[in-house]
């Protein structure tokens, strides 16, 4: 059931509104109310939505929509995140809040940043990735938009990433460098039956 009055249903939605509906859809998928294909279909539509009415249509059959009120404009980006792997490793997988800025650093170590099941809290995400004699991989869901500006010096920094992303979806900008190391950037589909990854 819609939380909107007829008067504001045609009001243009903001990025924060689209992000909140995306999180609500993720909640529904985590509880098994949406199969993976339906979840990804609605997610793409949520990011492309222009009005509150467009967003409400995507959630009107979900109990999660009536359990929470629309907090339009009230969402706050998660705090900046620093992930370090010095003679060690880091992993950020499953359901987590993606901040507007992430810095990753590997030195004789490795790391994985997986955004496929994560909740975006900002429409623009900057990842500053640095690898020195180490390696890291950044996994992206199919819908995000991507710009890669990183440089490899006697090492590798992936720029050849398939897929254009979905209009209106969050934009991820990856910059940084690798020295005798590597930064891998890959789009990877979510796995069917991966609802455990969506659980908080």
GUZA-465312 format. One line per field, with one value per residue (C-alpha): residue number from 0; residue in one letter; x, y, z. Coordinates in nm, 4 decimals. Layout:
! residues N
num	(NUM,...)
residuo	(A,...)
x	(X,...)
y	(Y,...)
z	(Z,...)
***
This chain:
! residues 200
num	(0,1,2,3,4,5,6,7,8,9,10,11,12,13,14,15,16,17,18,19,20,21,22,23,24,25,26,27,28,29,30,31,32,33,34,35,36,37,38,39,40,41,42,43,44,45,46,47,48,49,50,51,52,53,54,55,56,57,58,59,60,61,62,63,64,65,66,67,68,69,70,71,72,73,74,75,76,77,78,79,80,81,82,83,84,85,86,87,88,89,90,91,92,93,94,95,96,97,98,99,100,101,102,103,104,105,106,107,108,109,110,111,112,113,114,115,116,117,118,119,120,121,122,123,124,125,126,127,128,129,130,131,132,133,134,135,136,137,138,139,140,141,142,143,144,145,146,147,148,149,150,151,152,153,154,155,156,157,158,159,160,161,162,163,164,165,166,167,168,169,170,171,172,173,174,175,176,177,178,179,180,181,182,183,184,185,186,187,188,189,190,191,192,193,194,195,196,197,198,199)
residuo	(X,X,X,X,X,X,X,X,X,X,X,X,X,X,X,X,X,X,X,X,X,X,X,X,X,X,X,X,X,X,X,X,X,X,X,X,X,X,X,X,X,X,X,X,X,X,X,X,X,X,X,X,X,X,X,X,X,X,X,X,X,X,X,X,X,X,X,X,X,X,X,X,X,X,X,X,X,X,X,X,X,X,X,X,X,X,X,X,X,X,X,X,X,X,X,X,X,X,X,X,X,X,X,X,X,X,X,X,X,X,X,X,X,X,X,X,X,X,X,X,X,X,X,X,X,X,X,X,X,X,X,X,X,X,X,X,X,X,X,X,X,X,X,X,X,X,X,X,X,X,X,X,X,X,X,X,X,X,X,X,X,X,X,X,X,X,X,X,X,X,X,X,X,X,X,X,X,X,X,X,X,X,X,X,X,X,X,X,X,X,X,X,X,X,X,X,X,X,X,X)
x	(0.0000,0.1274,0.2574,0.1944,-0.0963,-0.2257,-0.0853,0.2795,0.2780,0.3937,0.6710,1.0147,1.2160,1.5696,1.8734,1.8201,1.4647,1.5871,1.8580,1.6041,1.3761,1.6758,1.7483,1.3843,1.3977,1.7164,1.5379,1.2569,1.5027,1.6877,1.3601,1.2854,0.9947,1.1668,1.3547,1.6888,1.5568,1.2599,1.4820,1.7304,1.4468,1.2864,1.6242,1.6972,1.3523,1.4061,1.7274,1.5531,1.2408,1.1498,0.8661,0.7524,0.4671,0.7190,0.8987,0.5792,0.4713,0.7857,0.7140,0.3348,0.3085,0.5814,0.5140,0.8435,0.6843,0.4201,0.6623,0.8656,0.7719,0.9270,1.2124,1.2492,1.5712,1.6653,1.9211,2.2835,2.5869,2.7808,3.1089,3.4277,3.5929,3.9608,4.0547,4.4174,4.6054,4.9714,5.1152,4.7524,4.4171,4.0756,3.7330,3.4178,3.1399,2.7702,2.5346,2.7057,2.6596,2.8726,2.9957,3.0638,3.4393,3.6432,4.0223,4.1888,4.5588,4.7452,5.1155,5.2360,4.8723,4.5394,4.1809,3.8317,3.5638,3.2342,2.9577,2.7119,2.5003,2.5775,2.3481,2.4605,2.4134,2.5337,2.4649,2.8373,3.1025,3.4770,3.7130,4.0810,4.2672,4.6415,4.8418,5.2167,5.3464,4.9953,4.6630,4.2985,3.9762,3.6712,3.3517,3.0648,2.6994,2.5784,2.3720,2.6282,2.7922,3.1707,3.4700,3.8234,4.1164,4.3803,4.7356,4.9580,5.3346,5.5129,5.1803,4.8205,4.5099,4.2018,4.0307,3.8553,3.5318,3.2326,2.8888,2.7570,2.5542,2.1970,2.0938,2.0254,2.2159,2.4981,2.8254,3.1470,3.4728,3.7876,4.1247,4.4668,4.7713,4.9427,5.3193,5.4432,5.0912,4.7424,4.3941,4.1317,3.7941,3.5189,3.1449,2.9970,2.6362,2.4710,2.4276,2.0798,1.9959,2.2413,1.9863,2.2237,2.4545,2.1695,2.1068,2.2420)
y	(0.0000,0.3446,0.5814,0.8742,1.1117,1.1736,1.5265,1.4269,1.1055,1.2928,1.4792,1.4048,1.1571,1.2309,1.0040,0.9413,0.8184,0.5740,0.4482,0.3926,0.1913,-0.0126,-0.0966,-0.1917,-0.4249,-0.5800,-0.6422,-0.8186,-1.0325,-1.1238,-1.2503,-1.4581,-1.2419,-1.1613,-1.4076,-1.2887,-1.2100,-1.0107,-0.8319,-0.7207,-0.6184,-0.3998,-0.2639,-0.1394,0.0222,0.1853,0.3497,0.4730,0.5989,0.9631,1.0136,0.8876,0.7102,0.5157,0.4097,0.3135,0.0819,-0.1230,-0.1865,-0.1765,-0.5581,-0.5868,-0.5928,-0.4067,-0.1001,-0.0786,-0.1599,0.1539,0.5089,0.6941,0.9026,1.1062,1.3013,1.1745,0.9092,0.9794,0.8309,0.5763,0.7091,0.6895,0.3491,0.2490,-0.1131,-0.2142,-0.5351,-0.5214,-0.8731,-0.9793,-0.9543,-0.7921,-0.8885,-0.6825,-0.9071,-0.9694,-0.6988,-0.3828,-0.0072,0.1393,0.4897,0.7715,0.7177,0.4005,0.3780,0.0392,-0.0385,-0.3659,-0.4146,-0.7733,-0.8638,-0.8998,-0.7879,-0.8171,-0.5482,-0.6995,-0.4480,-0.6968,-0.7484,-0.4191,-0.1237,0.1964,0.5020,0.7535,0.8015,0.8597,0.6315,0.6959,0.4038,0.4925,0.1632,0.1209,-0.2013,-0.2353,-0.5870,-0.7005,-0.7452,-0.6638,-0.7247,-0.4994,-0.6810,-0.4746,-0.5633,-0.5321,-0.2164,0.0296,0.2876,0.2846,0.5052,0.3718,0.6133,0.3951,0.3421,0.0347,0.0857,-0.2415,-0.3876,-0.4028,-0.1875,-0.3194,-0.0803,-0.3308,-0.3895,-0.5200,-0.3638,-0.0081,-0.0027,0.1204,0.4852,0.6364,0.3656,0.4697,0.5694,0.4120,0.5905,0.3866,0.5599,0.4875,0.2870,-0.0476,-0.0927,-0.4479,-0.5501,-0.5461,-0.3997,-0.6137,-0.4603,-0.6950,-0.6943,-1.0141,-1.1295,-1.2083,-1.5795,-1.7357,-1.8591,-1.6096,-1.4665,-1.5386,-1.2767,-1.0245,-1.0822,-0.8041)
z	(0.0000,-0.0899,0.1756,-0.0581,-0.0840,-0.4375,-0.4215,-0.3781,-0.5828,-0.8927,-0.7086,-0.8504,-0.6456,-0.5255,-0.5236,-0.1513,-0.2218,-0.4844,-0.2495,0.0308,-0.1989,-0.3169,0.0495,0.1045,-0.1985,-0.0599,0.2713,0.0842,-0.1128,0.2075,0.3559,0.0455,-0.0703,-0.4008,-0.6171,-0.7553,-1.1042,-0.9726,-0.7202,-0.9865,-1.2222,-0.9551,-0.8473,-1.2004,-1.2134,-0.8738,-0.9896,-1.3069,-1.1223,-1.1710,-0.9203,-0.5797,-0.7583,-0.9700,-0.6509,-0.4669,-0.7488,-0.6894,-0.3220,-0.2872,-0.2593,0.0055,0.3815,0.4288,0.2671,0.5394,0.8215,0.7564,0.6726,0.3849,0.5224,0.2069,0.2071,0.5546,0.4662,0.5535,0.3824,0.5861,0.7301,0.5239,0.5364,0.5406,0.4670,0.5293,0.4563,0.5600,0.5569,0.5969,0.4210,0.4322,0.3001,0.2825,0.1538,0.1966,0.3161,0.4369,0.4006,0.1230,0.2126,-0.0309,0.0093,0.0621,0.0777,0.0406,0.0842,0.0470,0.1207,0.0889,0.1425,-0.0345,-0.0149,-0.1609,-0.1715,-0.2909,-0.3680,-0.5190,-0.2065,-0.0330,0.0414,-0.1259,0.0970,-0.1603,-0.5309,-0.5895,-0.4438,-0.4637,-0.4082,-0.3694,-0.4146,-0.3562,-0.3853,-0.3280,-0.3786,-0.2991,-0.4687,-0.4299,-0.6188,-0.6385,-0.7414,-0.8831,-0.9453,-1.3072,-1.2547,-1.1144,-1.3387,-1.3364,-1.4047,-1.3527,-1.3244,-1.1580,-1.2814,-1.2708,-1.2310,-1.2938,-1.1924,-1.3099,-1.2649,-1.4488,-1.6882,-1.9133,-1.7270,-1.9212,-1.9082,-1.9184,-1.5952,-1.5508,-1.5902,-1.2478,-1.0571,-0.8231,-0.9881,-0.8594,-0.9405,-0.8754,-0.8636,-0.7149,-0.8230,-0.8003,-0.7725,-0.8299,-0.7442,-0.8850,-0.8526,-1.0212,-1.1091,-1.2229,-1.2786,-1.1440,-1.1342,-0.8045,-0.7421,-0.7412,-0.3934,-0.2457,-0.0013,0.2863,0.1336,0.1508,0.5209,0.7435)
***
